[in-house]
Amino acid sequence: MMKRIKINAFNFVIAAFAFVSINGCSKSDSLTIPKFADFYGSISIPQADKNPINIPLLIGGRDTSLQFYALAAGENSEGHIKDIRVDIQSMPHLVDSFNTKNNTSYALLPQGSYQLDSGYVVIRAQKSQSNSVTLKLTATNVTGGKTYLLPVGITAIDNPDFVINSMSKTIFFIVKISDHSAKKVVQLENVNDNPFSCFKMGNNLITVSFGTGDGVMRKYSYDSSFIKFNTSQTVGNTSIPGYSYKTFNAFIPISSSYIIIRYIGDGLYGLDANNIDNNSVSFTNSIGVFAVGYTGYDMMIPYKGSILGLSLASGGLLDNHIVDTSAVNVLAISGVGPDLGSGWGIYSQIVPYLNGLLCVTSSGDLYYYTVSNSFTISAAKKIGTGWNKYKKIVAFGENLLGIDASNDVYRYLFNVNEAWDIR
């Protein structure tokens, strides 16, 4: 029988690596077992050295599969002539100790939300790496917005010439559950009007429709206690003689008080929306044009006190015009800021969202760009598909509203750090 000396974790080198992949994994080549004449072997899951491992799960989304291995290391000339069975199981009893150590309060991921394909792996004789074990995770019997914990590790081995490496035997999976299902919050009224413009103003969803007469502006106030929008109220015009909404083709909320509107001939006008909670707006600047030369923009997007103008004729260039709203009831373009580059014409919608822009392609792919205070743009980050189901997308605080072809409005509890496949 070979000599057995307990391994000192600080002097022993584990010459092995594990691979964990989501929805697939590549198996590594076999590894040479290091020769330490006075030592017997250890069994470990080296991926456990990277604890904890964060896994996002989506209610209604696809299952997630992860693969990992058990690895042997150390001198084992006598023991390694035999196969080694390594039992790998969930370890619910470790949840409380993990929470205590890390000052967390994760619940155990419930049964039915995970499955180990075999519950054990085998390290063949004179090999260092086992076959893979697959852990399948699915968002079943779980609560959206809640985070769970699932410890999985080595519970037993069947070869007395090896020990379990206590420092690398358990993987702690932190499983965050996201609910990307949409909640219907209102149907826009007079669906034949087909709202031309929709935007947030204060705690209201504002729509402008051209389908009836000279057009109409409506206000849907948000009822947070019921998580819905109230029945619409018509927003009247005061001091707008000779004009109708149909003579304007862009509505741009530039601050909490003002809406900039573009006349179909040319020129930017301003609407004072300070009284919108009382269902009234009025012209600013004594009903005068405060800026001209904006007819060439195919899309005009408000962003933190600027108007971003998209010009398809200029290669999808996104210009930056800074608006001055400091004077009471007076608007002005105070300067031109750094443009945001070209190529934006591939997007059918560009929506300001928190510290960036959400962009939708005609095929429904959703991208996010962060925008710095100096208007530097990050690289595009794809965060979703299927968003062409909505003809209008509106940022409403951290939420996102989608308006479909039937003018039904759906609300998403949105987060740009997650994937949003809504097909």
N, C-alpha and C positions, 0 to 999 in steps of 0.2 A: 504494500500500500504506500502511496506517495506521502511525503512529508507535508503537513498542513500547518501553515502559519497565517494568522489573520492578516488581511491586507490593510496596510495603512493608506488611507485615502490620499494623503499628501505626497506619498512616495510612489504611488502606483499610477501608471499612465494607461488610460483606456484608449486603445488604438482602434476606434470605431466611430462611425457616424450613422445617424438615422435620418430618414427623409420623411417629411410629412407633406402631403399635398392635398389640395381640395379638388374633389372630382377627378382624381387620377394621381399616379405616382410612378417614378422611375426607380427601379431597383438598382442598388449600387453593385459594383463588382465585389467578389469575395475578398476579404482582407486577411493579410498574414497575421497569425497569432504571434505576439512578441514572446521571446524566450526569457523567462525569469525562473531559474532552476529551483529556487526555494519556495515558489509561490504556487498555490492552486488557483483555479479560475474564478472569475466573477461574471454574473449575468446582469445586464443593465438595459435600459431604454435611454440611450444618450439624448434623445429629443427632450427628455424630462429636464435636462440641464437648462432648457430655454423657458421654463415655467414662469408664469402661466401662459397659456396659449389662448388668444381671443378668437372666437368663432362667431360671426354674425349668422343668424337664422331669420328667415323671412316667413311669416305666416302666409300660407298660400303659395309659397315659392318652391323652388326645387330642393330636393334633399342634398345634403352635403356629406361626402364620403372622405374619410381621412385614413391613410395607411401608415403604419409604422412597424418597427422591427424590434426584436430582441437580439442582443449582441453578446458574444462571449469574448473574454480576454484573459490572458495569463497562461502560465505553464500548466498543461493538463494532459501530459503524455499518457497517463493511465485512464483518467476520466473521459478524455475526449475521443476515445475509440468507440464510445457509445453515443447514440442520439440523445439530445436533451430536450425534454418537453418543458415548455415554459407556459404556465397558466397566466392569462391576462384577463382580468375582470374589472368591472366597476367597483369602486371602493367607497360606498356612501358614508361609512363611518368617519371618513376624513374631512367631511364638509365642515363640521363644527370647529375642528382644530385649525383648518385653513382660515375660517372667518375670524377666529380669535387672534391668530398670528398676524393677519393682514388688516384687521379692523374693518372687515366687510360683513355683509349680511346676506350673502347669496343663498338661495334655496337650492336644494338638490334638483338637478334636471330629472323630471319624472320619468318613470318607466313608460315605454311606448314612444318616447321621443328619441331613443337611441337603441342601437343594436350592434353587438359585436358578432362578426360573421362566424367565428368558431369558438372563441373563448380561450384559445391556446395557439402557440406556434411551436415549431420544432427546429432546433439547430442540429443539422445533420452531423454525423461523425466527421471529425477533422475539418469542420467548417466553422466559421466565426459568426456568420449572419444567418438568422432564421428566415423562413418565409414571412410574408407580410400578414398582418392582421388588419382587417378593415372595420373601422367604426363608422356607422351610418347614423347621421343626425337628421331629424325631421321636426318641423315645428308643429307637433301634435301634443295636445293636453297642456299647452303652455299659454301664458298671458303676454300679449303684445306690450312692449315697453319694459318688460321685466328681464332681469339678468339672472342666470342660473349657473351652477357649478357642477361639473362632472369629473371626479377623479377616476382615472383609469390606470391600472398598473399591474405589476407582477405580484401574484399572490402565492405562487409555489413553483418549484422546479423539482425534477425527479432524479437528479444526479448528485450524489453526496460529495463529489469532488469539486463542486462549485458552490459559491454562496451568492445570494442576491445582494447587489450593490444598493445599500439603503439610501444612498444619496441620489441615485438615478433610476429609481424603479417606478415612479408614479408621474403621470402627466396630469396636470390640472387644466381642464378645458373650461374657460369662462365663456358661456354661451349667452349672447345678447339677442333677445327676441324683438324683431321689428314688425310692425303691422303696417303694410303699405296699402291696405285697402282704403278706398275712398268713401267718405260719408257724404251723401247728398244733403245739401244744406238749404237749397231753394231752387225754384224754377223761375227764371226771369219772365216777367209778364209780357203780354202781347208778343208772343213768339214770332209773329209775322214781321215784327220790327227788325229782327236780326241785329242785335246791338252792334254798332260800329266800333264803339270804344268802351272799355271797361277798366276801371282803376280804383284803387283804394284812396279814400279821402277821410282822414280822421278814423272813426270807427265805422265807416260806411263803405259799402260797395256802390260805386257810381257807374251807371250805364248811360250811353247816349245812343239813341236809335233814330234811324232816318226813314223807316218804312212807312210812317204815317204822317201825312201833312208836312209841316216844316221841321219835323223831328222833335224828339222829347228827351229830356234828361230825367233819370229816375235815381232815387236813393234807396238802398236796402241797408237798414241799420242792423248791426250784428248784436244778436241776443246771446251773450256769453253764458247765461244761466241755462239755456236750452241748447247751446252749441248750434245755432242756426241763424238765418237771416230773417228779419221780419218782412211782412208784406211791403211792397214798394210804395213810396210816396213820390209824387211828381215834384220836381224842383223847378220853381217858377223863375222867370227872367224879369229883372227890374232894370229899367233904364237901358234897354237894348232895342230901341225903335229902329225899324227898317232892316233888322237882321233876323236870320233864323239859323237854327243849328245846321241846317242842310247846306248853308253857305260856308261851312268850315269842315276841313277834312283831316284835322289832327287835334287831339285833346291830350294835353300833357300836364299832369299834376306836378308842379315844380317845387312846391313846399306844402306845408299843412294849411296854407291860406290861399294859394293862388293856383289857377289852372290856366296854362297858356294854350291858346287855340290858333290854328293857322287858317287864314282866309284862303278860299279856293283861287282867288286871283293872285294874291301875294300878301305878305305881311303877317306879323304876329300880333295878336291882341291878347289881353289879359282878362280873366274872370276873377273877381274877388269872391272867394268861397268861405269867408269868415262866418257867413250867416247860413251855411248849408244845413246845419242842424235844424234850422227853422225853414228849410226847403226853399231857399232863395239864393241866387247868385246875381252879380251885376258886373258890368264892365269896369275895368280900371282905366287909368290914363285918360279920363274924360272921353271915353269911347274912341280913343285914337290908336293907330298903329304905332307900336314902339320899336319895331325892327322889321326890315324887309330883306328879301333875297333868300327865302327858305323854300321856294317851290320845288327845287331840284332834289329834295330829299324824299326817298321812298319810304323811309321809316324814321320816326323821331321818338327817342327814348329818354325819359328823365333819369338822371343819376346824380344824386347828392348835389343838387344845386346847379347842375349843368344839363344842357340838351345835347344828346348824342345824335347826330344826323347821319343816317345811312344813305350813301349814294351808290346805286348800282352802276351808273354811268361812269363812275370813277373807280371801278374795280372793287366795289364793296367797301369803300373807305368809310370809316366811322369817325366823323369830325366831332369836335368838342367845343360847345359854346357855353360860356359861363354866364349865368343869369344873376343879376343883382335884384334882390327883393328887399333891400334894407329900408327904402323909403316907403312910407305909408301909402298904399293904394297906387303905387307906381312901380312899373317893371322896366328893366333895361338889360341889354346884353352888355356886360361889363368887360368882356374880352374873349379871346379864343385860347383855349387850353390845348395841351398836347393831344394830337389825334391818337386814336387807338389802333391805327394800322388798317390794312385792307384785307379783303377776303371774307368779309362778314356777310356777303350776299348769299352765301349758301344756307343761311338760316331764314326760316319763314317767320319765326318769332324770336325777339330778343327782349328779355324781361329782367329789370333790375331786381336783385335779390340780395339783401343784406350787404355784404362787402364784395359784390361781384355781379356777374351777368349770367343768367340762365338762357341757353340758346337751343332752339329746336329746329332740326332739319325737316325737310318735306317728307322724309321717310320715317320721321318720328324719333330719331335719336336725340337724346338730351345731353347737352354739354354744359359744363360750368367753368367760368373764368373768374379768378379773383382779380380785383382791381385795387391797386394801392392808392394812397392819398395823392400821389403824384401821377396817377393814371397810368401806371405801368401794368401791363396785362400779363397774367401767368399763362402757361401752356394750357391748352384745352384739356379738360378732364371729362371723359365720358362717364355719365352716372345713370343712364337710363335708356329705355327704348319704349316705343308704343305711344309717345306723347302727341302724335299727330291725330289721335282720337279727339283732341280738344282744339276747337277753332280759336279759343282765347285762353291764355294762361295769365293769371294775376297773382302777384305776390301780396299776401295779406299778413303782415308781420312775418313770423317764421313759418306760417302756413302757406300753402300754395293752393289756389283755386283753379279748377279746370272747368271750362264751359263747353259742353258738347253741342252737337248739331241740333239737338232738341231744346237748347238753352237751359238744360239742367246744369246746376252748379255743384261741383263736388269739391270737398276739402280734403287735403292731404296734410298730415302732421309731418312736415318735410324736414330733411336733413341732407345737406350736400355731401356728407361723408359716408353715405350709404348708396347702394345700387337700387335703382328704381325702374325695374322692368314691369310695366303695367299692362302688358298684353293679356 
